[in-house]
Amino acid sequence: MSKSLRKQILKQGDLPTHIAIIMDGNGRWAKARSLPRVAGHREGINSVREIVRICGEIGISYLTLYTFSSENWNRPKREVSAIMKLLLSTIKKEIKNLHKNNVRLSTIGNLEDLPSDSRQGMLDGIEMTKNNSGLNLNLALSYGSRQELLRAVRRIADKIQSGKMTQDQISEETISRELYTASVPDPDLLIRTGGEARISNFLLWQSAYTEFYMTDAFWPDFREKELLNSILDYQSRQRRFGQTGEQVSA
């Protein structure tokens, strides 16, 4: 089934350049199996591994994963600690394989919020893979889009105050350059797993014209077939960017 889906989407040829994913449902997946929440996070790593591999194989250029939001720090301390330890152990375990497969690792968000060992593990992975030319894997860590926009506004205000730019020079491009994603194209497709239908403070500015795909599958169950189906759904849409269908088709 997956092979035929791959052939179908590759034949279509209109692959999203950038896929962003809100990886939701780890805790509910675990609860449904009478397991601790951290078991869901562990199983979710297997989904990350597979989705990264498939994206690299079919030619997706950018993959951004909403790994840990700025609001997630409000979860029970025990769960947060377990997630941070899992993050560190996963990076140590997976980074050589990512490097071998030419994946370039990067992050958005405030890495300074992370425990020092988790932060250093992430920085080591970024350094190891910085010259790779394959899939760009972008992890959103301690990330919140409103906080990102606030940071951008402050940076622009500082430039105006110091005389480096004027108010009249502020444009959409000016704001985009001050975001964490300055060097990354806006996502073409944003997937949310877990049956929820909200954006949860993720890439608010960047997803102005992004196509959304919501699925009931919990993240630990989201694998190759689910990813390919989401891309196939994306390929069936006409992206108009404010124009009429006739204008786009002309």
C-alpha positions in Angstrom: 0.0 0.0 0.0 2.7 2.5 1.0 4.7 1.7 -2.2 1.7 2.5 -4.4 1.1 5.7 -2.4 4.7 6.8 -2.9 4.4 6.2 -6.6 1.2 8.2 -6.7 2.5 11.2 -4.9 5.8 11.2 -6.8 3.9 11.0 -10.1 1.9 14.1 -9.1 5.2 15.9 -8.6 3.8 18.7 -6.5 5.5 17.9 -3.2 5.5 20.3 -0.3 8.9 21.9 0.2 8.3 22.3 3.9 6.1 20.1 6.2 5.4 21.2 9.8 3.9 18.8 12.3 2.2 19.3 15.6 2.9 15.9 17.2 -0.1 15.5 19.5 -1.5 12.5 21.3 1.4 10.8 23.0 -0.2 10.9 26.4 -3.6 9.8 25.2 -2.0 6.9 23.3 -0.4 5.8 26.5 -3.5 6.2 28.6 -5.5 4.1 26.2 -3.0 1.3 26.9 -2.9 1.9 30.7 0.7 3.0 30.3 2.5 6.0 31.9 2.5 9.1 29.7 6.3 8.8 29.1 5.7 5.5 27.3 3.7 7.5 24.7 6.6 9.9 24.3 9.0 7.0 23.9 6.8 5.4 21.2 6.4 8.8 19.6 10.2 8.8 18.9 9.7 5.8 16.6 7.2 7.9 14.6 9.8 10.7 14.5 12.4 8.3 13.2 10.1 6.9 10.5 8.7 10.3 9.3 12.3 11.8 9.1 13.4 8.8 7.0 10.4 8.9 4.7 10.7 12.7 4.2 14.4 12.3 3.3 13.6 9.5 0.9 10.9 11.2 -1.1 12.6 14.6 -1.3 11.0 16.9 1.3 13.4 19.7 1.9 12.3 20.9 5.3 10.5 19.2 8.2 9.7 21.2 11.4 8.5 19.2 14.4 6.7 20.9 17.3 8.7 19.0 19.9 8.2 21.0 23.1 6.3 24.2 23.4 6.9 27.1 25.8 3.7 26.2 27.5 4.7 22.6 28.0 6.9 23.8 30.9 3.6 24.0 32.8 3.1 20.3 32.7 3.9 18.2 35.8 7.6 18.5 36.8 8.0 14.7 36.6 6.8 14.5 33.0 8.9 17.5 32.0 12.0 16.0 33.5 11.3 12.7 31.8 10.8 14.4 28.4 14.1 16.3 28.8 16.0 13.1 29.6 14.4 11.4 26.7 15.3 14.3 24.4 19.0 14.0 25.4 19.1 10.3 25.1 17.4 10.4 21.7 19.8 13.0 20.3 22.8 11.0 21.5 21.4 7.8 20.0 20.1 9.2 16.7 22.5 11.9 15.7 25.1 9.6 14.0 22.3 8.1 11.9 21.0 11.5 11.0 24.5 12.6 10.0 25.0 9.4 8.0 21.8 10.1 6.1 22.8 13.7 5.3 20.2 15.3 7.6 20.9 18.8 8.8 19.6 19.4 12.3 18.5 22.8 13.6 16.2 24.3 16.2 13.8 27.1 16.7 12.8 28.4 20.2 14.7 29.4 23.3 17.3 26.7 23.8 18.5 28.5 26.9 15.4 27.2 28.7 16.5 23.6 28.4 18.6 21.8 31.1 22.3 22.3 30.3 23.0 18.7 29.3 20.0 18.6 26.9 20.9 21.9 25.5 24.5 20.9 24.9 23.5 17.6 23.4 21.3 19.5 20.9 24.1 22.0 20.1 26.6 19.1 19.5 24.1 17.6 17.1 23.6 20.9 15.2 27.4 21.3 14.9 27.9 17.7 13.7 25.3 18.0 10.9 25.7 21.7 9.9 27.3 21.0 6.5 24.8 18.3 5.5 22.8 19.0 2.3 19.8 16.6 2.7 16.6 17.0 4.7 16.6 20.0 7.0 15.1 18.7 10.3 14.0 21.6 12.5 13.0 20.9 16.0 10.8 23.5 17.8 12.0 23.4 21.4 10.7 25.7 24.2 9.0 27.4 21.2 5.9 29.7 21.2 4.9 31.7 18.2 3.6 34.7 20.2 6.9 34.8 22.1 8.7 34.6 18.8 6.7 37.6 17.4 7.3 39.6 20.5 11.0 38.9 20.2 10.9 40.1 16.6 9.1 43.3 17.5 11.6 44.1 20.2 14.5 43.5 17.9 13.0 45.8 15.3 12.3 48.5 17.9 15.9 48.3 19.0 17.1 48.9 15.5 14.8 51.9 15.1 15.9 53.3 18.5 19.5 52.9 17.5 19.0 54.6 14.1 19.7 51.4 12.1 16.3 51.6 10.4 13.3 53.8 10.3 9.6 53.0 11.0 8.8 53.4 7.3 11.2 50.5 6.5 9.2 48.0 8.4 7.6 45.4 6.1 6.5 41.8 6.1 10.0 40.9 5.0 11.5 42.9 7.9 9.4 40.9 10.4 10.2 37.6 8.7 13.9 38.3 8.9 13.7 38.7 12.7 11.9 35.3 13.3 13.6 32.1 14.3 12.7 30.8 10.8 14.4 33.6 8.9 16.3 31.1 6.7 13.5 28.6 6.3 10.6 28.9 3.8 7.1 29.1 5.2 5.5 25.6 5.6 3.4 24.4 2.7 1.7 21.7 4.8 1.0 21.7 8.5 -0.2 18.3 10.0 -1.8 18.0 13.4 -2.2 14.5 14.9 -4.4 13.5 17.8 -7.8 14.6 16.7 -7.5 18.3 17.8 -8.2 21.2 15.4 -6.1 24.1 16.8 -2.8 25.6 16.0 -1.5 25.8 19.6 0.8 28.8 19.3 2.8 27.2 16.4 4.2 29.2 13.5 1.4 31.8 13.5 3.0 34.2 11.2 4.6 31.6 8.9 1.4 29.6 8.4 -0.7 32.4 6.9 -1.2 30.5 3.7 -0.2 27.0 4.8 -2.5 24.0 4.0 -3.8 22.3 7.1 -4.3 18.5 7.6 -5.9 17.2 10.8 -5.9 13.5 11.6 -7.4 11.5 14.5 -4.3 9.3 14.6 -2.3 9.8 17.8 1.3 10.7 17.0 2.7 7.2 18.0 0.4 5.7 15.3 1.4 8.3 12.7 3.7 6.5 10.3 4.5 6.2 6.6 1.0 5.6 5.3 -0.5 8.5 7.3 2.2 10.8 6.1 1.8 9.9 2.5 -2.0 10.2 2.7 -1.6 13.8 4.1 0.7 14.7 1.2 -1.8 13.1 -1.3 -4.5 15.3 0.3 -2.3 18.3 0.0 -1.7 17.6 -3.7 -5.4 17.5 -4.3 -5.8 21.2 -3.3 -5.5 24.3 -5.3 -3.3 26.9 -3.6 -4.7 30.3 -4.6 -3.0 32.8 -2.2 -5.9 35.2 -2.5 -6.4 34.8 -6.2 -9.3 33.1 -8.0 -9.1 29.5 -9.2 -9.2 30.8 -12.8 -6.2 33.1 -12.2 -4.2 30.3 -10.7 -5.1 27.9 -13.6 -4.4 30.4 -16.3 
